[in-house]
């Protein structure tokens, strides 16, 4: 039985830094803490067992409420491509139905690295739209690391 999903979030940015440096900022917990929450300074803790099959979790506070994004690493092709599952637990004990998939590609381009994120498998349009807004803010924080 397959579950029907809605469209994907697609965001691409060019970063003025070499691919390995950009990869490191995306994958190392101490650097992930700087950008992986849409609210400035909202990331409380990042834990990561960075290997295929390893788990990660991102604890954050947004609008006075605590949330935890978590999942497992599905594919690690350093420094080119990263694929991981994504799910949520919210402070009130609820969570988004189903697991979604995030794919991030790091491509060398003139002047730096193009980062392309695709997040797919959302159970409802409101989930997709909320993640589009959240990823847009996170990507802005990510780009700011390199400015």
N, C-alpha and C positions, 0 to 999 in steps of 0.2 A: 504494500500500500504506500503510495507516494503522497507527500504533503504538498499542497499547492502553496507557492510563495509569490510575493510581489517583487517588483523591480529591485535593482541594486543601487547602492551609493557608489559613485565614481568620482574620485578627486585626484588631480594631478598637479604637482608643483615642481618647479625647478629650483634646486638648492645650489648655491655657489660654494660647493665643497666637493672633495673627492668622494667616490662611492663608498669606500671602506669607512670613512669618517661618518658619513650619513647613516650607513648600516649600523655602526656602533651606537649612534645616538638613538636609533629606533629600537635596538635590542638589549641594551644594557640597563638594568633596573635603576641605577643611580641617575642615568640620563632620561630614561622613560618618565621618571617622577617629575621632570621639568615640563613635560608637554602633554602627557596622556590623560589629562582631565580638561573638559571644556571650561571649567571655572578657574580663573587664574589662582594659583596656589592651592587648588582643591585636592590635589593628589596627596593622600596621606601615607601610602606605602605601596611599593611594587615588589612582588615576589616572583621569581622566575627560575624554573629548572629548564634552562635553554638547551633542549635536545629534542629530536623527534620523539613524540610521545610524552614529553615533559609538560608539566602544568605551569600556568602563570596566573596571577591575580593582581588586580589593580584596585586598591581601596581608595575611594574618593568621597569628598563632601561637596555637594552641589545644592545651593539654595537651602542650606541648613539641614540637609538630609544626607545620610550615608548610603553609598552604593558600592557594590563590588562587581567589577567585570572580571570574568575568568574564562579559562579554556585550556586547550592543549595545542601544542605545536604539531602540525601535520607534515610540513615540509620546510626544510632549512637548506637553502642553496646559497651560502655566503659568498659574496655580498650581493647577489642578484635577485633572489626571490624568497619570500617568507609567506607561509600559509598557516593560519591558525584558526581554531574554532573560537566563538565568542558567545557568551551567555551572561545573564545578569542575575544578581540577587539585590533586592532593595531593602531598605531599612524596615519597611513594614512586613517583611517576610514574603512578599510576592516576587515573581521573576517573569521575564519575557518567556513566552512559550517557545520552546524549540531552540536549537543551536543554529547559529549563523556562521558563515565562513568569511574571514578576512584574508585577502591576498594582497601583498605589497610587493611591487617590483621596483628595483633600483637600477636605472639605466644611465650609463655614461653619456653625457651630451656636452657640446661645446659650453664651456664655462661652469661645468659642475655635474650634478646628478639629478635626473628626473625621477621623482618618487610618484608612483601611481598606486593608489589604494582602491580596491574594489571590495565592498562589503555586501554580501548577498545571502539570500535565504530567509528574508523577513516574513513572518507570518501575517503581518498586516501593514497597510500603507502608513498608519500612524507610527509604527515602529521604524519603518524605513525613513520617514521624514524626520523623526527625532534623531536618528543616527546621522543623517545628512547634516543636520545642524551641529550636532556634537562633534563629528569628525572635522567639519569645517573649522570650528574653534580650535580643536586639537592641532590640526595642520598649521593653523596660524601660529600657535605657540611653538610648534616644531620648527617652522621656518625662522622664527625669531631667534632661536638658539644660534643660528649661523650669521646673523646680521651684526 
